[in-house]
């Protein structure tokens, strides 16, 4: 549970709450729990994401050199 103290400025409190929600990844966790994902599909997705990240890194290194 996230706690945000409001000291008169509601806009600042909302901004703080939004940042805390993003940092704790509550929305992603909620989406992940809404439906069951088979382990094989989960593994496939993780491998696909890793390949994508590796490709981006190699492109960045190529541009850097």
C-alpha positions in Angstrom: 0.0 0.0 0.0 1.4 3.4 -1.0 1.1 6.3 1.4 1.3 9.9 0.2 1.0 12.7 2.6 -1.0 15.7 1.4 0.3 19.0 2.7 -2.2 21.3 1.0 -1.0 20.9 -2.6 -3.1 18.1 -4.1 -1.4 18.4 -7.5 2.0 17.6 -5.9 0.6 14.7 -4.0 -0.9 13.2 -7.1 2.4 13.6 -8.9 4.1 11.8 -6.0 1.6 9.0 -6.0 2.0 8.6 -9.8 5.7 8.3 -9.5 5.5 5.8 -6.7 3.1 3.6 -8.7 5.4 3.7 -11.7 8.5 2.8 -9.5 6.8 -0.1 -7.7 5.4 -1.4 -11.0 2.0 -2.0 -9.5 0.2 -1.6 -12.9 2.4 -4.2 -14.6 1.9 -6.6 -11.6 -1.9 -6.2 -11.8 -1.9 -6.9 -15.6 0.3 -9.9 -15.1 -2.1 -11.4 -12.5 -5.3 -10.9 -14.5 -4.8 -14.0 -16.6 -2.7 -17.2 -16.4 0.3 -17.4 -18.7 1.7 -20.9 -19.3 5.4 -21.2 -18.4 6.4 -22.1 -22.0 4.8 -18.9 -23.3 6.4 -16.9 -20.5 9.8 -18.3 -21.4 9.3 -17.6 -25.0 8.4 -14.0 -24.3 11.5 -13.5 -22.1 13.8 -14.9 -24.8 12.2 -12.7 -27.4 12.6 -9.7 -25.2 16.3 -10.6 -24.5 17.0 -10.9 -28.2 15.4 -7.5 -28.8 17.5 -5.9 -26.0 20.7 -7.5 -27.3 20.0 -6.3 -30.8 19.4 -2.8 -29.6 22.7 -2.8 -27.6 24.7 -4.1 -30.5 23.3 -1.4 -32.8 24.1 1.2 -30.2 27.7 -0.1 -29.8 28.1 -0.1 -33.6 26.9 3.5 -33.8 29.2 4.4 -30.9 32.4 3.0 -32.5 
